[in-house]
């Protein structure tokens, strides 16, 4: 299935006269809006795109190229009448649509890929269309500028920006049958050049269906305020339901600020993982010295490493570079870092008390740490299913406890605490898994 993206307009509400950039070229957390649109659709399984360009078309082409770098196929369609309504832009794509259905996306709308996954599964007739509708718009949605709809039994009865009474707002994502072009042509002949004009005709003929966005994130980024809201919501979306208490209230607020800077750089997520690992190694070396000053600095570096450990995934997700290898690479380095840090603590303690008990506690701490990490994936999946998370003992808490032990200069008792807590948590998880129903 092909997707048509409309990116021909100037975007007067956002563009300053001296900017020299079309609206869809504006960057949101390191990526141009138009690139985010394509990558979001690609994640939903769309690989073929028709981009309708007009104002500063060469700039859009410069950003996207032929699509190979994005692992998609891109065809450009020129609209020299870009100052007219967006229905004219859509009509320019008609000759290049060879399927019975196609997806239509506004080039300045950000959205959750799941919205495309939902809408592309709908079966429609040639003369029908489906519009993704938000029935409970978030506060960041500009309702004054939004296109509103009245819906009855999943059929849209009215669609207009001027509606006073409405049920929801247009999310800027359509599934269209090829018959929509005939309606569009007739309306343009009448001087009604907007897509909404054609959709109004479909609505009057009971041919325009609605599909609930289910509260998923989307935003029309057509003003500077909307751009800031987009960044805020994308960052907020990086918070995981399985985040531990330290990650949620300490690490994540800091890591998101760091990631907000890093996404505008060329640094790769795996490089951030390596930097986090190196910081952990340095902290382990400091722990091995054994005096209070080196232990204190080592503890602070452990916590900093824990914060950085969140940045690699955040940057990867923001730039659509997250993949299984990256997650595996990060997890592997984390396990090495965990072992090296605890080994550094053991060496530091042996400077003052070289007995077998220290080695035993160290062994239990390393083993417990590895087992809690091993069981974490399944436990996280369980927490998502239950949707009533109480607490989660993860790496964020372990690193924070190490920092507290370093600040208090109680590394021996810290080692005992790690040995006990990690193994108790692992045994508790075994019990929790045992209580789950089969299948």
N, C-alpha and C positions, 0 to 999 in steps of 0.2 A: 504494500500500500504506500502511495506517495503522500507527502505532506507539502502543502503550499504555504509558504511563509511570506507575509506582506511586509516589505521593508522599504517601500518607495517614498514614504512621506518625509517631510522636513522635521516634524516634531517641534512646532513653534513654542509649545508650553515649556519645553526644557532647554532648547537651544538658544544660546546667546549669539548675537550676530558675528562675533569674532571667533567663535569656537571652531568653525570649519569642520564639524562632525555631525553626521546624521544621528538622530536619537538612538537608533539601535546599535550604534557603535560605542555609545557610552559604556564605560566599564563599571561593573558591579563586583566588588571584591576580586579584582584581578582579571576578570573576563568580560569582554564586550557582551552586551545584552543579547545580541543576535547569536553569538556563539553559545551562550547559556541555553537559549531556546533550542538550538539544534542538538546540543549534547543531552538536554533533558528528553527530547523526543527520541534520540538514538537509544537512550537507556530503556525506553519503552518499546524498542524493537523497530523503530522507523529508520530506514537506511537511505531512502531516496527522497530528495528535497528539490522543490522548485522555488527559488527565491525571486520574488518580484521586486526589482530595484528601480529607483528613479532618481531622487535627489542624492547627489554625491554617490552615484552608483559604484564608481571605481573604488571608493573607500571601503564599501561593503565587500567588494570582490577581493580587495587587498587583505582584509581581515580573514576571510573564509577560504580563499583560494578555490581549488577544485574539489575540496572536501576530503582529499586523501589523508591529510594530517588528522582529520577528525574521524576517519574511518567511515565516511558516508559518501554518497554520490550527490553532487550539487549541479543543478542546471539553473542558469540565470535567465530571467525574462525581463527585458527593458520596458519600462512604462514612461514614455516621454510626456505623458499627461498626468504626472504624479500630483499636480496641484488640484486635480479633481478628486471626487470621492473614492474611498477605498474599493468600492465595487468595480470601478474601472480597472484597478490593479488586478483584482481577482479574475476579471474577464480576460486579461492578457494571458493568463495561464491556461486557458481553455484548450488550446491546440496541443498542449503537452500532457494532458490527462488522458491516459489510455485505460484506466481501470473504471469499474462501475462506481467506486466510492473513493473519496480522498479526504484527508484531514486538512482543515484550514486553521492556521495559527497566526495570531497577530505578532509581528516581529518585535513588539515592545512589551510582551507579556511574559513574566516568569511564572513557572508552575511546577507542581509536583509531577514527576514522570508517571506516577500511578494514574493520573487523570487521563493521559493518552492511552494507557493500557486499558482503562475502562471503556473509553469511548470507541476505540477501534474494534471492540468485540461486538458492538451493536449491529444488528442486521436491519437495513433500511431499503426501501424501494428507490428506484431511480429518481423520482421526483420529490424525495423527502430529505430532510436534514435533521441533525441532532445538535443541540447546543448544550454545552456544559454550563450548569447554573449553580451559583452559590446561594443557597437559601438562608444562610446565616453569615453575612459578610463580616469579616474582622474589622476592628476599628481603623486599620490602616487603609481600608478601601475608601476611595473618594466617591461617596454616593452621589454627590452633585454631578460629577462627570460620568458616572457609570451608566451603562445601558441596562434598564430595568425590564423585567418580564412578569407577566401574569400567567400563571400555570393552573391548568385543571386536568387531572388524570394523566399527568405526564405530557400533556400537549400544551404548547405555548399558545395562548390566545392573543396576547399583545406583547409587543417589544418596542421600546422607545426610551430615550433618555428623559423624556418629559412626563413619564408616568408618575402620578402622585401616589396611587395605591398599587403596590406590586408585591410579588411573592419572593423574588430573588433578583440577582444581577448576573449579567453576561460575563463569563470568565475569559472570553476571547478564544475559545477552542470549539471548533465545529467538526462534525462528520457530515459530509455532503454527498448526495448522489449527483451524477452528471447532469440531471435535469435541472439543477439549480441554475446552470448557465443560461438556459432559455428564459427563466424568470428574470435573471439579472439583466439580460439584453433588453427585454421589454421595459423594465423600470428605467434603465439608462436612457432609452429613447424618450421617456417621459420627463427626463431631467432629474430623476431620482437616482443619484449616483452612489449612494452608500450601500454597504452590505446589509445594513439594518433595514433598508427599504425593501430589498428583495426578500429578506427573512419575514418582514411584515406580511407580504403577500402569501408566503408559505403558511404563516400562522393563521391567516384568515381562511385558508383552504384546509386547515387541520393537518398540515404536512410538516410542521415544525415540532419536534419532540424535545423534551428536556431530559437531562441526565444530571443527577445530584453530584456535586463535587465532593460531598461527604466531609466537608470542613477542611479539606486539604489546602495547603498554601498555594496561593496564586496572587499576582499583583501586576497591575498595569503601570509600568514604570514610565510615566510621561511627564513628570515634574521632578525637580531636585528633591522635594520633600519625599516623593514616592521612591526615589533612588535611595535615600537614607533609610526609609522604611524597609526597602528590599534587603539592604545590608543587615539591618537589625534582625529581620525575620530569618534570613539565611543562617546567621550566626546562632540564633536561638535554636534553630533546627538541628544544630550539631550536638546539642545536649542529649545524651542517651538516657533512656528510662532505667538502664542498669548501672548508671554512674553511682559509685559509692559516695558516702557522705562527704569525704574529703575532696573528691573529684568535683562533686556538684557545687560545694560552697567555697572551696579555696582554689583548687587547681584550675577548674574550667573557667571561672571569671578572668583569671590571669592568662591562661593559654589562648583564650579567644582573642584577647587584645594583641597577643604576640602574633597569632595566625592572621589577624586582620592586616598586619604589616607584611608578613611573609608571603601572602598570596600575590602581592604586587611585585615580588622579586622572582628571579628565575630558579630559586632553590627548589629541589625536588623533595617529595615526602620522605623517600628513603635516606636522603642526605640528613634530614632532620632526625631520623631514627638513629643514624650513626653518631651524630653530635650528642644526642641524649645518652647513648651508650658510652661515649668517651667521657662525658661528665661523670657518669657513674664510676668509671674506672679511676678517674682522678680522686673521687671521694673515697674509694676503697684504699687507694694508696695513702691518703691522709689518715684514714682510720688505722692503718697498719702502723703508723708512727707511734700512736698511743697516748701522746700528751693532750691536754684539754684543748689547746688552741687548734691543733690540727683536727681533733675530733669534732670540734664545733664547726669549723669550716667544712669538713666532710659531711656533717649532718645537713648543713644548709644546701650544699651542692646536691645531696641526694634528693632533697625536696625540689630543687630546681630541675633536676633530671626528670623527676616525676611529672612536673608541669610540662616540660618539653615533650615528654612522651605522649601527651595529648595533642600536640601541635601537628605531628606528622599525619595523623588520621584526619584532623580538621582541615588541613591544607589539601590533602588528597580528595576529600569529599567536596570541598568548595571548588576545586579545579577539575572535578570529574576524572581524577587519576587514581581513585581507589580501586584496588583489585585484590584477588586472593593472595598473590605473591607478596604484595606490599604488607598485608596483614600478617602473613607467615614470617616475613623478614623481620618485622617489628617484634613479633612475639618471640622469635628465636633470640634476638639481641636482648630482649628483656630478661629472658631466662639466664643468659650468660651474665648479664649485669647483676641480677639478683644474687647469683652464686658468688660473683667476684666481690660484691659489697659485703656479704656475710663473711666471706673468707678474710677480707680486710679487717673486719671487726674482730675475728678470732685472733689474727696475728697481733693486733693492737693489745688485746687482753693478755696474750702470752708473754708480752714484754714485762708484765708485772706478776703473772700467776700462771706458770707453765704446768698445769695439771691436766689429767685426762678428762675431767668433768667438762672443761671448756670445750674440748673437741666433741664430746658427746652432745652437748647443747647445740654446738655449731652444726653438727651432722643433722640433728633433729630439725633445726631451723631451716636448713637448706632443703631437706626432704619435704618438710611440711609446706614450704614455699612452692616447691615444684608441684606437689600434689594439688594444692589449692588452685594453682594456675591451670593444671591439667583438667580439673573438674569445672573450671569457671565457665567455659563455653556452654556446656550442657545446663549448668545452673542458671546462666543468663537467659537461655531459651525458656527455662521453666518459669523464671520471673516474668518474662514477657507474656507467657500464657496465662499466668495467674492474675497479672495486672494489679497486684496489691503488694508491691514490694515493701518489705519491712526494713531489712538491712542487707548489705552485701559487703563481705570482707574481701577486698580486692587489693591490687598492687598499690593503689593510692593510699590506702590505710596503712599498709606495711611500711611504705616509704616515709609516711608521716610519723609513724611510731619510732622509726629509726632516727628521724630528725629530733624528736622530743627526747629520746634517750641520749643523743649527742649533746643537746643543749643542757640537759641535767647532769651530764657526765656520769651516767649510770649504764655503761655499755654491757656490763656483765648481766645485770637484771634485764636489760633490753633483750639480750640473747636468749635468756630464759623465757621471756614473754613471747618472743617470736616462735621459739620451739613449741611452747604450749598452745598458743593461739592458732597458729597455722594448722597444726595437727587436729586440734579440737574442731576447727571449722571444716576440715576435710572429712572427719568422721560424722559430723552433723549432716553434711551434704549427702553422704552415703545413706544416712537414715531417711532424709527427705526424699531422695530418689526411690528408696524402697517403698515408701508410702504412696507413690504415684500409681494410678491404675495402669494395667497392661495395655499396650497398643498406643 
